Amino acid sequence: MQHETPGSGELILIRHAPIAEPGRLCGRTDFPARIEPARIASLRAALPAPGFLVSSPALRCRQTADALWPGRSAAPDALLWEQDFGAHDGLPYADLPDLGPLDSPELAQWTPPGGESFADLCARVRPALLRYGQRAAQERVPVVLVVHAGVIRAALSQVTTALHAGLAFEIATLSVTRLRCGAEGPFSVIEAGRT
C-alpha cells in the first residue's frame, strides 16, 4: 500500500521521448521525438490516468503526450519550455564548452551566450510548478506534466530548497518523477527519474 499524506495530491513529471536527431543539445531547438510504441505502451501501463494533462509547447513533448494518451489534448504551457541554451542550442555535444571545472552552485548560475542560466530556468518554471502542485492537492487528482529534463531538475531543486541540487539528478527520456503536493505546491519527492 502506497503512503499518502492527508490533504495532498501528486504532480507527475514525465520527460519527453528521445529526440529523432540524438547527439545535440536541445533546449529551444524544436526537434521531433522518436516515438517507440512498445516503450510508450509500457510507460502508459505504469501511470495513472491524468486528472489534468499539461505539456511544454515543444514538439517532442506534445508528441510524447499525444502518444501516451491518444485522443486527449494536453494543455500547453510556455513556462515549461526547456532551458534556453542560447548560442549553444542545437550544437553537437562535441562542440560544447567544457564546464567541468565549475562546481554545482557556479554551474546553476552560469549563462550560455544569449541564453538563460539554470537559476533563470528555476525562476521561470516556479510559478507553474506551484500552480499545478496546488491544483493536484486541491482536486486530489494526478496532474501530469510532459516536459524536459531541465524543468524536472528545477522541480527537484524547488522541493529540496537548494537551487543547485536538481543538477545532481539524472533524468532519462521517458522517465517519471513524482512529487507530493499540498496547499503550498510540491513539498516532497516520491520518486525521481524512474524508467
C-alpha positions in Angstrom: 0.0 0.0 0.0 1.4 3.4 -1.0 1.7 6.1 1.7 -0.3 9.1 1.1 -0.2 12.3 3.1 -3.7 13.5 4.0 -4.8 16.6 2.1 -2.1 16.1 -0.6 -2.0 15.4 -4.3 0.5 14.2 -6.8 2.4 16.0 -9.5 3.8 13.6 -12.1 6.6 14.9 -14.4 7.5 12.8 -17.5 10.5 13.6 -19.6 9.7 13.5 -23.3 10.6 10.6 -25.6 14.1 10.7 -27.2 14.7 13.2 -30.0 14.8 12.0 -33.5 18.3 13.5 -34.0 20.3 12.5 -31.0 23.7 13.9 -30.0 22.7 17.6 -29.8 21.9 20.0 -27.0 18.3 20.7 -27.4 16.7 23.5 -25.4 14.6 25.7 -27.6 15.7 23.8 -30.8 12.4 22.0 -31.6 13.4 18.6 -32.9 10.6 16.0 -33.1 10.5 13.0 -30.8 11.3 9.4 -31.8 8.2 7.6 -30.6 8.8 3.9 -29.8 5.3 2.3 -29.4 6.5 -0.5 -27.0 8.2 1.9 -24.6 5.2 4.2 -24.7 2.7 1.3 -24.0 4.9 0.1 -21.1 5.0 3.6 -19.6 1.3 4.2 -20.1 0.5 1.0 -18.3 2.6 2.1 -15.2 0.8 5.5 -14.9 -2.5 6.6 -13.5 -4.9 8.4 -15.9 -4.1 12.2 -15.5 -6.7 14.3 -13.9 -5.1 17.2 -15.8 -2.6 16.9 -18.6 -0.1 19.7 -19.4 2.8 19.8 -21.9 5.7 22.1 -22.8 4.9 23.6 -26.2 7.9 21.8 -27.7 7.0 19.4 -30.4 8.9 16.5 -28.7 6.7 17.0 -25.5 3.4 17.3 -27.4 4.2 14.2 -29.4 5.0 12.3 -26.3 1.8 13.4 -24.5 -0.3 12.5 -27.6 1.4 9.1 -27.8 0.8 8.4 -24.1 -2.8 9.5 -24.1 -4.2 9.4 -27.7 -7.3 11.5 -28.1 -6.6 13.6 -25.1 -5.3 17.1 -25.6 -2.5 18.3 -23.3 -2.8 22.0 -22.3 0.4 23.8 -23.5 2.3 26.0 -21.0 5.0 28.2 -22.3 6.6 28.5 -18.8 7.5 24.8 -19.2 10.0 25.1 -22.1 13.4 23.7 -21.6 16.3 26.0 -20.6 17.3 28.4 -23.3 20.9 27.5 -24.2 21.3 30.5 -26.4 24.3 30.2 -28.9 24.9 26.6 -27.7 21.3 25.4 -28.5 21.3 22.7 -31.2 25.0 22.2 -31.2 26.5 18.7 -31.2 27.7 17.7 -27.7 31.3 17.6 -29.0 31.2 21.3 -29.8 30.0 22.5 -26.4 32.4 24.1 -23.9 33.8 22.1 -21.0 32.1 23.3 -17.9 33.7 20.5 -15.7 35.7 23.0 -13.6 32.5 24.7 -12.3 31.1 23.4 -9.1 27.3 22.9 -8.8 26.4 26.3 -7.4 28.5 28.0 -10.1 27.0 25.8 -12.8 23.5 26.8 -11.7 24.4 30.5 -12.2 26.4 30.0 -15.5 24.6 31.6 -18.5 25.4 30.5 -22.1 25.8 33.4 -24.6 22.3 34.7 -25.4 20.6 32.1 -23.2 19.4 31.6 -19.6 21.1 30.0 -16.6 19.7 27.1 -14.7 18.8 29.6 -12.0 16.8 31.6 -14.5 15.0 28.4 -15.6 14.1 27.6 -12.0 12.7 31.1 -11.5 10.7 30.9 -14.8 9.1 27.5 -14.0 8.5 28.0 -10.3 5.1 29.7 -10.7 3.8 26.9 -13.0 5.0 24.2 -10.6 3.3 25.9 -7.7 0.1 26.3 -9.6 0.0 22.7 -10.9 1.0 21.4 -7.5 -1.7 23.3 -5.8 -4.2 22.0 -8.3 -3.2 18.4 -7.7 -3.7 18.9 -3.9 -7.0 20.8 -4.2 -8.6 18.4 -6.8 -6.9 15.3 -5.4 -6.1 14.0 -8.9 -2.8 13.4 -10.6 -1.6 16.4 -12.6 0.8 15.2 -15.3 3.4 17.4 -16.9 5.2 16.2 -20.1 8.3 18.3 -20.0 12.1 18.5 -20.3 15.0 17.3 -18.1 15.7 20.9 -17.1 12.2 21.5 -15.9 12.2 18.3 -13.9 15.6 19.3 -12.3 14.1 22.7 -11.5 11.2 21.0 -9.7 13.6 18.9 -7.7 15.6 22.0 -6.8 12.4 23.6 -5.6 11.4 20.7 -3.4 14.9 20.3 -2.0 15.1 24.1 -1.4 18.7 24.1 -2.8 18.9 25.8 -6.2 21.8 23.6 -7.5 20.5 20.3 -6.0 18.4 19.5 -9.1 21.6 19.4 -11.2 22.7 16.2 -9.4 19.8 14.2 -10.8 20.0 12.2 -14.0 16.7 12.4 -15.9 16.4 9.9 -18.7 14.0 10.2 -21.6 10.5 8.8 -20.7 11.4 8.7 -17.0 8.9 9.6 -14.3 9.4 11.9 -11.3 6.6 12.1 -8.8 6.2 14.9 -6.3 3.8 15.1 -3.3 1.9 18.4 -3.2 -0.1 20.4 -0.7 -1.6 23.8 -0.4 1.8 25.4 -1.0 2.7 23.3 -4.1 5.2 20.5 -4.3 6.8 19.6 -1.0 8.4 16.1 -1.2 9.9 13.7 -3.7 8.0 10.4 -4.0 10.4 9.1 -6.7 12.8 10.7 -9.2 13.8 9.6 -12.7 12.1 6.1 -12.7 12.4 4.4 -16.1 
